[in-house]
Amino acid sequence: MSLRDYEGNKIAIWLAYFTADSRRKGRKIRKVKITLDDLFSAAKALGLEPEVLDKVHPGSRIKGLIMVKKVKGKYKLIKDIYSYLQQQKKL
């Protein structure tokens, strides 16, 4: 299944957004050590209806992608997930 199949309904959140070595390789926020399971559970707790896909991030080659329901902009969702993980002390 292609990412284009989700266009308009869901947003792709890559694990690389949180764990890549540099922003050039795809990181969007401060580097954290989390797993795909942590990312999935955070999205689920926020009510984003996550769905795990078996894909590799093109810039960093980090495996891990979840598709979440589009309720806000992409960057706001990333920040919400990051703050949820901070509150849960997983960072």
Secondary structure as UniProt FT lines:
FT   HELIX           3..6
FT   TURN            7..9
FT   STRAND          10..14
FT   HELIX           16..19
FT   HELIX           23..25
FT   HELIX           36..45
FT   TURN            46..47
FT   STRAND          51..56
FT   TURN            58..60
FT   STRAND          63..69
FT   HELIX           74..87
FT   TURN            88..89
//
